[in-house]
């Protein structure tokens, strides 16, 4: 502000001086006009000097600005200071970017930046070996053109990146890669790719081992159980001291058979995929069937079973598997609910999912156990599970069945109030919601 005031004062002094001279010479208008033209010419000259200085380019702007006085001197000095600040900030940011690139280059995982047009913008060295990217040939090319897998294209375009995607490496089917994408900035994407081939092989070996061992154990357990059942049929003929051990052996043989059966089922669920020809499942009859079967098992406990399902909801899937999953939850609810309890099996449709809930007013589960309930052989109370005959695999089976149907299991519980197990299926599995009522 002070600079402008000084410049105005300077201009007024010049005009007054020129006016006095013009008045003395009798040419006031001419001298004022010449003074204004000269002042404009001076400003145009300074403007041209500034343009030439700035037009030299960023690298040349490190030199001192043109010498000048007054307002133009302040303008040149101000621009020069801004340039120095900008160069300093630019150097700082460039250093951060270089460090980030050097750090990512040292990573074994591939790190790729994808712009808002879905084109490759930047990647580290690991990406070149893992995905065969070449710089600069592949820069600005669409990522879906370089990774030509329909599953990757679907995963990339849906923008649902909650879970990573595992597919075979482009050009090398012996390798398995895990893709994880995160959105940032102006709809840009950061993609991280890991080589999980070794983990995938170990997981396959584990599945094969569990499946093979379970299959091999099936025959001897069946033989042992057969002999024990024959003995149990004539247990009264045994000495009193042998009766209790035989009953315990028979009980444990049944439990071993259940464990092997569940392990074989889990192995089958992990290794097989749902066929294209799936069942059209009317939920209401299915839930009533589960209710009747569970009620007959726990008849002595006098539970009240309630079905709350709108007539006409039909979903696509494997009926036997969904029966197994929901029945498993219903049996657990009845098992861990005191006598004269209430078990509700409810189906409803929300904006995004079909919810099948099994609700009880039983003993409840502590919050710390809920995240691990679907782990194999995890028990909230191992002694209680043994008493109730549980294998520790039921919820793991439910989780796998729902995953095969693109769904998930949501669990909520409160000690002393009961639990809710919600099987959430995607709306894509809804075939219809018929208006006519279906008979029980």
ABEGO torsion letter per residue (X at the ends): XAAAAAAAAAAAAAAAAAAAAAAAAGBAAAAAAAAAAAAAAAAAAAAAAAAAAAAAEAAAAABBBBBBBEAAAAAAAAAAAAAAAAAAAAAAAAAAAAAAAAAAAABABBBBBBBAAGBBABBBAAAAAAAGBBOAAABGBBAAAABBBAAAAAAAAAGBAABBBBBBBBGBAABBBBBBBBBBEBGBBBBBBBBAAAAAAAAAAAAAAAAAAAAAAAAAAAAAAAAAAAAAAAAAABBAAAAAAAAAAAAAAAAAAAAAAAAAAAAAAAABBBBABBBBBBAAAAAAAAAAAAAAAAAAAGBBBBBBBBBGBBBBEBAAAAAAAAAAAAAAAAAABBBGBBBBBBBBBBAABBBBBBBBABAEBBAAAAAAAABBGBBABAAAAAAAGBAGAAAAAAAAAAAAAGBBBBBBBBBGAEBBBBBBBBAAABABBBABBBBX
